Amino acid sequence: MDDEALQELHERRAAALRLGGDAAVAAWHAQGRLTARERIDAFADRDSFQELGRIAGAGRYDAQGRYQGFTPSNSVMGRAAVDGRPLMVVADDFTIRGGSSEAAVAEKWIYAERMALDFRMPLVRFVDSAGGSVKLLAKAGRTKLPGYPLWPSTALMGAVPVASVAFGACAGLGAIRAVAAHFSVMVRDQAQVFAAGPPVVKQGLGVDVDKEALGGTELCTRLSGAILNAAADERDALAQVRRFLSYLPSHAWEAPARASVDDDPQRRDEALNHAIPANRRRIYAARPIAVSIADRDSLFELAPDFGASLRTFLARLDGHAVGLMLNDPAVAGGALTRAAAQKMERFVDLCDSFHLPVVHLVDQPGVMIGPDAERAGTLLAAARAGAAIEQASVPWVSVVLRRAYGVGGSMLGPWSGPTGTALNHRFAWPSARWGSIPIEGGVAAAHRREIEAAADPQARRLELEAYYEQLGSPFRSAEAFGVVDIIEPAETRALLCRWVRDAVRLTQLQPAPKRRTQR
């Protein structure tokens, strides 16, 4: 082989390792940030990264066409492993042209996504992209119709787990790559995600806004839900992605692996017997209930700040991965808000795509009411969430802790399922109550005239509520087998650990069918 060609190869490889050069890397480190290569090294198993497309980029040549130098593309891509499992990873390099998507060799992204799809491996994106730049018009001498082949991303979402980390300001295509994932996380006070940055917004809309207000953590994780989780720093973000992947199979044709467990599946927690206040108007701490029931230290919450009247967790029962939903009465009374419904739809699709049995701990007063809820389109969001549940094919069990009222309360789990039948696997605590409308509001509406005409309206209302409260006892429903059983709260973990052993045997190892509600 020509020694000169080998020398050129080594020089190109060395240039790729230098990223944007010593000065650019030093400036990047001065901001307390890891480079694209350092992020991959911190994320993947040691020595597992096999880079692909290392020498993609722009070469420099003299007038005679002889090689003079090389600038690598501003993305690093290849095959790696996490906990011994293979995956694809793509990391934007901000030290070269601000990670601009149009300055990159986009074929590398597309190749990574296609390889993840064809080889059935998870895909992880480290996004740090400034988006497009008009300077490229001068360089190319022409423009082009915008386009990025999204079909690999669309197909990926039903086939393999996709995770993304927003490390910096992600605009345009970079923003889409950050949000188009099953799990997304952004670094607090460092990352922003938006369709276009402040200069474009000011020029186009006349609105002067900074990056944090436009697409910072508060907006993305609490208000819009575009990004699921926030991270304290870059290493925390990487650790969250690793943990997320630990609950999922590598692809939709296999089951999630069972983890080793040192927690007794028969463990009882007597505190659960007193977790629900006797006064139904009182709130209580919901998360400790999930902590008590799941395997010790196994809860991983998704989107904790968005639609927080519904808590969604990846968890384990006797070592088996499950999806766990829990209403939180401390937020909007636990009602199904627009945000909570959107969150539920997305979570159910995740569980159904990757064979995670669903545990639903229910304290649902119903769909959120009022002018603000109506303007927000809450009913439409609730209908979509209900459709996602009804189309789910994974095993599902519900335990009603306190309330299950109205349309929101009816969404305990699939009633017919995709095959036309669904087992009514529903249990309840003695504190549970259900119906078409809560007793308090129902009495005020149905007996309004009688209450107003009474000598003591408040006393008459309380008398009527007490009467209906007796009729609403869950034991009366159990007499007619309206629920499978009323259980002692302390025995909930043991019941669910027995259930999950049966549930995992029913796993259908194939991709879930396309959903009519799919975004």
C-alpha positions as semicolon CSV with decimal commas, in nm:
position;residue;x (nm);y (nm);z (nm)
1;M;0,000;0,000;0,000
2;D;0,114;0,353;-0,074
3;D;0,279;0,497;0,238
4;E;0,161;0,843;0,140
5;A;-0,201;0,726;0,143
6;L;-0,154;0,569;0,488
7;Q;0,002;0,891;0,614
8;E;-0,293;1,090;0,484
9;L;-0,534;0,850;0,658
10;H;-0,351;0,892;0,989
11;E;-0,347;1,269;0,951
12;R;-0,720;1,281;0,878
13;R;-0,793;1,059;1,177
14;A;-0,578;1,277;1,402
15;A;-0,760;1,588;1,280
16;A;-1,094;1,425;1,360
17;L;-0,981;1,356;1,717
18;R;-0,888;1,724;1,761
19;L;-1,249;1,827;1,686
20;G;-1,255;2,205;1,633
21;G;-0,891;2,243;1,736
22;D;-0,706;2,307;2,060
23;A;-0,827;2,666;2,102
24;A;-1,193;2,579;2,038
25;V;-1,180;2,282;2,276
26;A;-1,010;2,491;2,548
27;A;-1,280;2,759;2,516
28;W;-1,544;2,488;2,541
29;H;-1,386;2,339;2,853
30;A;-1,368;2,688;3,004
31;Q;-1,749;2,689;3,001
32;G;-1,748;2,370;3,208
33;R;-1,867;2,154;2,918
34;L;-1,760;1,817;2,785
35;T;-1,675;1,774;2,418
36;A;-1,874;1,539;2,197
37;R;-1,610;1,268;2,235
38;E;-1,589;1,316;2,612
39;R;-1,966;1,281;2,640
40;I;-1,955;0,951;2,453
41;D;-1,668;0,827;2,670
42;A;-1,856;0,923;2,988
43;F;-2,174;0,754;2,866
44;A;-2,067;0,428;2,703
45;D;-1,896;0,123;2,848
46;R;-1,519;0,157;2,853
47;D;-1,353;0,093;2,515
48;S;-1,687;0,000;2,355
49;F;-1,717;0,291;2,110
50;Q;-1,652;0,199;1,747
51;E;-1,660;0,522;1,548
52;L;-1,813;0,529;1,203
53;G;-1,764;0,808;0,950
54;R;-1,460;0,939;1,137
55;I;-1,309;1,108;0,833
56;A;-1,630;1,254;0,693
57;G;-1,589;1,628;0,662
58;A;-1,423;1,884;0,435
59;G;-1,076;1,834;0,290
60;R;-0,850;2,117;0,175
61;Y;-0,645;2,081;-0,143
62;D;-0,395;2,290;-0,336
63;A;-0,429;2,394;-0,699
64;Q;-0,292;2,059;-0,810
65;G;-0,544;1,869;-0,597
66;R;-0,293;1,761;-0,333
67;Y;-0,421;1,712;0,023
68;Q;-0,346;2,008;0,252
69;G;-0,565;1,957;0,556
70;F;-0,899;1,840;0,688
71;T;-1,190;1,974;0,898
72;P;-1,407;1,692;1,038
73;S;-1,785;1,703;1,029
74;N;-1,937;1,845;1,344
75;S;-2,092;1,520;1,460
76;V;-1,935;1,208;1,609
77;M;-2,122;0,885;1,540
78;G;-2,080;0,514;1,594
79;R;-2,164;0,192;1,771
80;A;-2,116;0,160;2,146
81;A;-2,244;-0,042;2,440
82;V;-2,413;0,039;2,770
83;D;-2,417;-0,233;3,034
84;G;-2,293;-0,467;2,764
85;R;-2,582;-0,400;2,527
86;P;-2,507;-0,250;2,183
87;L;-2,654;0,081;2,069
88;M;-2,593;0,365;1,827
89;V;-2,486;0,708;1,950
90;V;-2,462;1,040;1,764
91;A;-2,305;1,344;1,931
92;D;-2,307;1,699;1,793
93;D;-1,972;1,883;1,813
94;F;-2,031;2,248;1,897
95;T;-1,659;2,329;1,862
96;I;-1,705;2,317;1,483
97;R;-1,942;2,583;1,349
98;G;-2,159;2,575;1,659
99;G;-2,281;2,225;1,578
100;S;-2,488;2,375;1,295
101;S;-2,708;2,110;1,141
102;E;-2,656;2,246;0,791
103;A;-2,279;2,248;0,836
104;A;-2,283;1,882;0,930
105;V;-2,267;1,578;0,706
106;A;-2,631;1,485;0,755
107;E;-2,579;1,146;0,595
108;K;-2,402;1,043;0,918
109;W;-2,718;1,100;1,124
110;I;-2,931;0,920;0,873
111;Y;-2,688;0,628;0,860
112;A;-2,690;0,601;1,240
113;E;-3,069;0,595;1,249
114;R;-3,093;0,340;0,971
115;M;-2,830;0,122;1,136
116;A;-3,018;0,139;1,467
117;L;-3,334;0,035;1,285
118;D;-3,178;-0,242;1,073
119;F;-2,960;-0,382;1,352
120;R;-3,235;-0,340;1,614
121;M;-3,029;-0,129;1,853
122;P;-3,133;0,168;2,069
123;L;-3,039;0,512;1,937
124;V;-2,903;0,788;2,161
125;R;-2,863;1,145;2,038
126;F;-2,644;1,404;2,211
127;V;-2,784;1,727;2,067
128;D;-2,592;2,054;2,081
129;S;-2,685;2,222;1,755
130;A;-2,723;2,587;1,660
131;G;-2,944;2,495;1,363
132;G;-2,904;2,629;1,009
133;S;-2,706;2,931;0,891
134;V;-2,754;3,170;0,600
135;K;-2,374;3,177;0,556
136;L;-2,409;2,844;0,381
137;L;-2,593;3,018;0,097
138;A;-2,280;3,214;0,011
139;K;-2,068;2,902;0,036
140;A;-2,296;2,689;-0,183
141;G;-2,396;2,967;-0,420
142;R;-2,753;2,839;-0,417
143;T;-3,031;2,743;-0,184
144;K;-3,234;2,425;-0,155
145;L;-3,572;2,304;-0,049
146;P;-3,552;2,221;0,323
147;G;-3,558;1,854;0,388
148;Y;-3,437;1,592;0,628
149;P;-3,553;1,233;0,576
150;L;-3,767;1,184;0,887
151;W;-3,885;0,838;0,795
152;P;-3,599;0,660;0,977
153;S;-3,692;0,849;1,296
154;T;-4,060;0,769;1,252
155;A;-3,995;0,399;1,200
156;L;-3,744;0,391;1,485
157;M;-3,998;0,502;1,744
158;G;-4,196;0,181;1,698
159;A;-3,894;-0,047;1,680
160;V;-3,615;0,055;1,921
161;P;-3,576;0,282;2,223
162;V;-3,470;0,635;2,128
163;A;-3,322;0,876;2,382
164;S;-3,188;1,228;2,348
165;V;-2,996;1,479;2,557
166;A;-3,013;1,853;2,491
167;F;-2,677;1,988;2,604
168;G;-2,701;2,343;2,472
169;A;-2,916;2,571;2,258
170;C;-3,095;2,339;2,014
171;A;-3,280;2,511;1,732
172;G;-3,464;2,397;1,419
173;L;-3,366;2,045;1,323
174;G;-3,160;2,017;1,640
175;A;-3,475;2,081;1,843
176;I;-3,667;1,815;1,651
177;R;-3,389;1,564;1,712
178;A;-3,407;1,646;2,083
179;V;-3,783;1,604;2,122
180;A;-3,842;1,311;1,882
181;A;-3,750;1,049;2,139
182;H;-3,904;0,815;2,392
183;F;-3,691;0,978;2,661
184;S;-3,548;1,330;2,649
185;V;-3,351;1,521;2,907
186;M;-3,198;1,869;2,907
187;V;-2,923;2,019;3,122
188;R;-3,067;2,281;3,352
189;D;-2,941;2,640;3,302
190;Q;-2,738;2,526;3,002
191;A;-2,973;2,382;2,740
192;Q;-3,260;2,543;2,551
193;V;-3,489;2,389;2,289
194;F;-3,685;2,601;2,040
195;A;-3,791;2,616;1,677
196;A;-3,584;2,933;1,622
197;G;-3,355;3,137;1,844
198;P;-3,401;3,492;1,979
199;P;-3,253;3,677;1,676
200;V;-3,493;3,504;1,437
201;V;-3,788;3,559;1,672
202;K;-3,706;3,927;1,707
203;Q;-3,673;3,976;1,332
204;G;-3,979;3,771;1,244
205;L;-4,219;3,866;1,524
206;G;-4,071;4,179;1,675
207;V;-4,050;4,004;2,013
208;D;-3,736;4,053;2,218
209;V;-3,678;3,740;2,430
210;D;-3,374;3,563;2,568
211;K;-3,289;3,196;2,512
212;E;-3,394;3,078;2,858
213;A;-3,738;3,239;2,841
214;L;-3,786;3,109;2,488
215;G;-3,689;2,747;2,543
216;G;-3,532;2,692;2,883
217;T;-3,594;2,412;3,131
218;E;-3,897;2,571;3,296
219;L;-4,076;2,610;2,964
220;C;-3,979;2,276;2,811
221;T;-4,020;2,042;3,108
222;R;-4,303;2,209;3,299
223;L;-4,514;2,413;3,056
224;S;-4,489;2,252;2,711
225;G;-4,367;1,903;2,796
226;A;-4,142;1,909;2,489
227;I;-3,862;1,761;2,702
228;L;-3,940;1,504;2,971
229;N;-3,670;1,546;3,235
230;A;-3,419;1,802;3,359
231;A;-3,066;1,721;3,470
232;A;-2,844;1,900;3,720
233;D;-2,542;1,876;3,490
234;E;-2,409;1,687;3,188
235;R;-2,308;1,375;3,379
236;D;-2,647;1,358;3,548
237;A;-2,812;1,373;3,205
238;L;-2,595;1,085;3,081
239;A;-2,676;0,881;3,392
240;Q;-3,050;0,937;3,338
241;V;-3,028;0,803;2,983
242;R;-2,839;0,495;3,103
243;R;-3,103;0,434;3,367
244;F;-3,390;0,482;3,123
245;L;-3,242;0,224;2,887
246;S;-3,197;-0,025;3,172
247;Y;-3,575;-0,080;3,193
248;L;-3,626;-0,142;2,821
249;P;-3,540;-0,419;2,577
250;S;-3,298;-0,339;2,296
251;H;-3,584;-0,356;2,048
252;A;-3,953;-0,437;2,016
253;W;-3,891;-0,803;1,927
254;E;-3,761;-0,895;2,272
255;A;-3,880;-0,867;2,631
256;P;-3,726;-0,642;2,895
257;A;-3,462;-0,823;3,098
258;R;-3,537;-0,913;3,458
259;A;-3,299;-0,747;3,704
260;S;-3,157;-0,904;4,016
261;V;-3,359;-0,804;4,322
262;D;-3,296;-0,814;4,695
263;D;-3,645;-0,698;4,795
264;D;-3,897;-0,950;4,931
265;P;-4,193;-0,978;4,692
266;Q;-4,413;-1,058;4,993
267;R;-4,302;-0,748;5,182
268;R;-4,585;-0,572;5,364
269;D;-4,594;-0,204;5,456
270;E;-4,847;-0,147;5,731
271;A;-4,819;0,229;5,675
272;L;-5,019;0,183;5,354
273;N;-5,323;0,092;5,562
274;H;-5,329;0,453;5,682
275;A;-5,199;0,630;5,369
276;I;-5,543;0,756;5,257
277;P;-5,705;1,014;5,490
278;A;-6,055;0,938;5,614
279;N;-6,151;1,290;5,507
280;R;-6,169;1,262;5,128
281;R;-6,112;1,636;5,089
282;R;-5,763;1,603;5,235
283;I;-5,461;1,551;5,013
284;Y;-5,182;1,307;5,091
285;A;-4,832;1,229;4,967
286;A;-4,876;1,002;4,667
287;R;-4,516;0,917;4,578
288;P;-4,443;0,724;4,901
289;I;-4,717;0,479;4,801
290;A;-4,534;0,398;4,478
291;V;-4,203;0,377;4,666
292;S;-4,352;0,127;4,909
293;I;-4,503;-0,098;4,642
294;A;-4,217;-0,109;4,389
295;D;-3,886;-0,288;4,435
296;R;-3,654;-0,090;4,658
297;D;-3,482;0,201;4,474
298;S;-3,639;0,102;4,141
299;L;-3,856;0,407;4,067
300;F;-3,747;0,631;3,780
301;E;-3,991;0,914;3,717
302;L;-4,057;1,046;3,366
303;A;-4,175;1,406;3,313
304;P;-4,203;1,485;3,686
305;D;-4,286;1,853;3,626
306;F;-4,531;1,825;3,333
307;G;-4,890;1,720;3,391
308;A;-4,792;1,640;3,749
309;S;-5,144;1,546;3,858
310;L;-5,040;1,215;3,698
311;R;-4,709;1,062;3,803
312;T;-4,546;0,821;3,558
313;F;-4,261;0,590;3,652
314;L;-4,051;0,314;3,514
315;A;-4,023;0,068;3,801
316;R;-3,966;-0,295;3,890
317;L;-4,174;-0,558;4,064
318;D;-3,981;-0,866;4,173
319;G;-3,713;-0,760;3,925
320;H;-3,951;-0,725;3,629
321;A;-3,971;-0,387;3,453
322;V;-4,316;-0,223;3,455
323;G;-4,475;0,111;3,378
324;L;-4,644;0,261;3,683
325;M;-4,899;0,545;3,680
326;L;-5,019;0,719;3,995
327;N;-5,255;1,012;4,043
328;D;-5,124;1,289;4,271
329;P;-5,401;1,473;4,461
330;A;-5,153;1,744;4,561
331;V;-5,155;1,874;4,201
332;A;-5,491;1,990;4,056
333;G;-5,658;1,745;4,293
334;G;-5,524;1,462;4,079
335;A;-5,760;1,555;3,795
336;L;-5,694;1,464;3,433
337;T;-5,570;1,795;3,295
338;R;-5,475;1,848;2,931
339;A;-5,108;1,807;3,019
340;A;-5,174;1,494;3,227
341;A;-5,375;1,341;2,941
342;Q;-5,096;1,410;2,691
343;K;-4,846;1,262;2,934
344;M;-5,064;0,953;2,983
345;E;-5,099;0,897;2,609
346;R;-4,725;0,917;2,553
347;F;-4,645;0,692;2,850
348;V;-4,895;0,425;2,749
349;D;-4,751;0,421;2,397
350;L;-4,400;0,376;2,541
351;C;-4,510;0,084;2,761
352;D;-4,704;-0,081;2,480
353;S;-4,418;-0,040;2,232
354;F;-4,166;-0,215;2,456
355;H;-4,374;-0,471;2,643
356;L;-4,384;-0,309;2,985
357;P;-4,687;-0,431;3,185
358;V;-4,880;-0,137;3,327
359;V;-4,970;-0,084;3,693
360;H;-5,226;0,193;3,742
361;L;-5,277;0,325;4,097
362;V;-5,594;0,530;4,071
363;D;-5,721;0,833;4,259
364;Q;-5,897;1,011;3,976
365;P;-6,166;1,275;4,045
366;G;-6,230;1,309;3,672
367;V;-6,139;1,525;3,375
368;M;-6,045;1,879;3,477
369;I;-6,339;2,119;3,452
370;G;-6,375;2,495;3,412
371;P;-6,323;2,763;3,146
372;D;-5,944;2,728;3,139
373;A;-5,966;2,353;3,093
374;E;-6,217;2,390;2,812
375;R;-6,004;2,649;2,631
376;A;-5,702;2,420;2,664
377;G;-5,878;2,138;2,478
378;T;-5,874;1,902;2,775
379;L;-6,155;1,684;2,644
380;L;-5,974;1,619;2,316
381;A;-5,655;1,529;2,503
382;A;-5,855;1,298;2,733
383;A;-6,014;1,126;2,435
384;R;-5,671;1,063;2,280
385;A;-5,540;0,923;2,607
386;G;-5,841;0,694;2,629
387;A;-5,782;0,573;2,275
388;A;-5,417;0,498;2,354
389;I;-5,524;0,292;2,656
390;E;-5,789;0,106;2,461
391;Q;-5,541;0,013;2,190
392;A;-5,277;-0,109;2,435
393;S;-5,194;-0,478;2,417
394;V;-4,973;-0,512;2,726
395;P;-5,106;-0,671;3,048
396;W;-5,267;-0,411;3,272
397;V;-5,377;-0,405;3,635
398;S;-5,548;-0,122;3,820
399;V;-5,583;-0,062;4,193
400;V;-5,829;0,211;4,293
401;L;-5,688;0,382;4,600
402;R;-5,955;0,647;4,656
403;R;-6,154;0,795;4,364
404;A;-6,252;0,689;4,013
405;Y;-6,515;0,929;3,881
406;G;-6,649;1,024;3,541
407;V;-6,469;0,990;3,209
408;G;-6,128;1,023;3,372
409;G;-6,218;0,758;3,627
410;S;-6,330;0,519;3,356
411;M;-5,980;0,515;3,205
412;L;-5,851;0,248;3,441
413;G;-5,723;0,028;3,162
414;P;-5,837;-0,128;2,833
415;W;-6,199;-0,241;2,836
416;S;-6,199;-0,431;2,507
417;G;-5,837;-0,420;2,394
418;P;-5,705;-0,465;2,038
419;T;-5,828;-0,825;2,023
420;G;-6,179;-0,737;2,136
421;T;-6,145;-0,871;2,489
422;A;-5,965;-0,742;2,797
423;L;-5,967;-0,905;3,138
424;N;-6,125;-0,681;3,400
425;H;-5,821;-0,700;3,627
426;R;-5,917;-0,428;3,872
427;F;-5,873;-0,420;4,248
428;A;-5,952;-0,158;4,513
429;W;-5,858;-0,047;4,860
430;P;-6,141;-0,012;5,117
431;S;-6,100;0,367;5,083
432;A;-6,209;0,357;4,717
433;R;-6,520;0,525;4,581
434;W;-6,640;0,552;4,221
435;G;-6,925;0,656;4,002
436;S;-7,028;0,894;3,728
437;I;-6,979;1,200;3,951
438;P;-6,834;1,263;4,299
439;I;-7,095;1,243;4,571
440;E;-7,035;1,594;4,703
441;G;-7,089;1,768;4,370
442;G;-7,355;1,519;4,264
443;V;-7,569;1,581;4,571
444;A;-7,544;1,959;4,529
445;A;-7,661;1,927;4,167
446;A;-7,929;1,659;4,199
447;H;-8,086;1,789;4,522
448;R;-8,033;2,161;4,476
449;R;-8,396;2,264;4,530
450;E;-8,446;2,030;4,823
451;I;-8,133;2,159;4,993
452;E;-8,225;2,524;4,933
453;A;-8,575;2,467;5,075
454;A;-8,451;2,295;5,392
455;A;-8,459;2,477;5,726
456;D;-8,087;2,403;5,759
457;P;-7,948;2,364;5,402
458;Q;-7,600;2,263;5,515
459;A;-7,731;1,995;5,752
460;R;-7,959;1,855;5,481
461;R;-7,675;1,844;5,231
462;L;-7,452;1,656;5,474
463;E;-7,735;1,416;5,551
464;L;-7,784;1,340;5,182
465;E;-7,410;1,299;5,128
466;A;-7,393;1,048;5,415
467;Y;-7,680;0,850;5,261
468;Y;-7,515;0,832;4,920
469;E;-7,181;0,758;5,083
470;Q;-7,325;0,434;5,219
471;L;-7,458;0,342;4,874
472;G;-7,117;0,419;4,727
473;S;-6,932;0,170;4,943
474;P;-6,686;-0,037;4,735
475;F;-6,805;-0,347;4,920
476;R;-7,142;-0,317;4,747
477;S;-6,965;-0,316;4,410
478;A;-6,758;-0,615;4,517
479;E;-7,074;-0,805;4,605
480;A;-7,169;-0,782;4,237
481;F;-6,810;-0,856;4,128
482;G;-6,774;-0,501;3,999
483;V;-6,409;-0,532;4,101
484;V;-6,206;-0,848;4,135
485;D;-6,140;-0,789;4,503
486;I;-6,110;-0,538;4,782
487;I;-5,761;-0,575;4,924
488;E;-5,580;-0,461;5,236
489;P;-5,345;-0,182;5,128
490;A;-5,048;-0,346;5,302
491;E;-5,076;-0,652;5,076
492;T;-5,066;-0,454;4,750
493;R;-4,702;-0,527;4,672
494;A;-4,745;-0,901;4,718
495;L;-5,051;-0,901;4,490
496;L;-4,872;-0,706;4,216
497;C;-4,557;-0,919;4,235
498;R;-4,771;-1,230;4,180
499;W;-4,952;-1,056;3,895
500;V;-4,634;-0,948;3,715
501;R;-4,507;-1,306;3,696
502;D;-4,816;-1,395;3,494
503;A;-4,802;-1,069;3,298
504;V;-4,452;-1,128;3,161
505;R;-4,556;-1,469;3,028
506;L;-4,815;-1,295;2,810
507;T;-4,566;-1,063;2,640
508;Q;-4,609;-1,058;2,262
509;L;-4,258;-1,017;2,124
510;Q;-4,335;-0,804;1,823
511;P;-4,381;-0,432;1,759
512;A;-4,710;-0,284;1,870
513;P;-4,949;-0,199;1,584
514;K;-4,951;0,159;1,462
515;R;-5,183;0,368;1,674
516;R;-5,457;0,582;1,535
517;T;-5,362;0,840;1,798
518;Q;-4,993;0,842;1,705
519;R;-4,853;1,195;1,683
